[in-house]
Amino acid sequence: MTKDFDRQRWAAKQEILKQKLTDTVNDIITNYEDSAEEIAELLAFKEKFHSYSIGNAILKCWPRC
């Protein structure tokens, strides 16, 4: 048996994920002066995924995130 793809449900999940990521980035930017170490850690992490889109980078690290 196959499940039918529910485009609206998928879009809603993607919007929630996008909002969570946006909130995280905004928090990092807001707290930049307080946590320069977090910025360095984020950039070091992002450096590992230089050839991946943000979506693929999330999928690649999903079990650890």
matplotlib code that plots the C-alpha trace (Angstrom):
import matplotlib.pyplot as plt

x = [0.0, 1.2, 0.4, -1.0, 1.2, -0.4, 1.0, -0.7, 0.6, 4.1, 4.0, 2.8, 5.7, 8.2, 6.9, 7.3, 10.8, 11.6, 10.2, 12.3, 15.5, 14.7, 14.1, 17.4, 19.3, 17.6, 18.5, 22.2, 22.3, 20.6, 23.0, 26.1, 27.9, 27.2, 28.2, 30.9, 31.8, 28.4, 28.9, 32.3, 30.8, 28.0, 30.4, 32.7, 29.6, 28.4, 31.9, 31.5, 28.5, 29.9, 28.5, 25.1, 21.9, 20.6, 17.9, 20.4, 22.6, 19.7, 18.9, 22.6, 22.8, 19.2, 19.9, 22.4, 20.4]
y = [0.0, 3.5, 6.6, 9.6, 12.6, 15.5, 18.7, 21.0, 18.9, 18.8, 22.6, 23.2, 21.1, 22.9, 26.3, 25.3, 24.1, 27.3, 29.4, 27.4, 28.0, 31.6, 32.0, 30.3, 32.5, 35.6, 34.6, 34.1, 37.5, 39.1, 37.5, 38.0, 40.2, 37.8, 34.6, 35.0, 31.4, 30.3, 32.2, 30.6, 27.1, 27.7, 28.8, 25.8, 23.6, 25.3, 25.0, 21.2, 21.5, 24.1, 22.3, 21.5, 23.6, 24.5, 21.8, 19.1, 20.2, 19.8, 16.3, 15.3, 16.2, 15.4, 12.5, 14.7, 18.0]
z = [0.0, -0.8, 1.1, -0.8, -0.7, 1.1, -0.3, 2.2, 5.2, 3.7, 3.1, 6.7, 8.1, 5.8, 7.0, 10.7, 10.0, 8.1, 11.0, 13.6, 11.6, 11.1, 14.9, 15.6, 13.2, 14.6, 18.1, 17.1, 15.4, 18.4, 20.9, 18.7, 21.2, 24.0, 22.3, 19.7, 20.4, 19.1, 15.9, 15.4, 16.1, 13.6, 10.9, 11.6, 11.3, 8.1, 6.6, 6.6, 4.2, 1.7, -1.3, 0.2, 0.2, 3.6, 3.2, 2.3, 5.2, 7.6, 6.2, 6.4, 10.1, 11.0, 13.5, 15.4, 15.3]

ax = plt.figure().add_subplot(projection="3d")
ax.plot(x, y, z, "-o")
ax.set_aspect("equal")
plt.show()
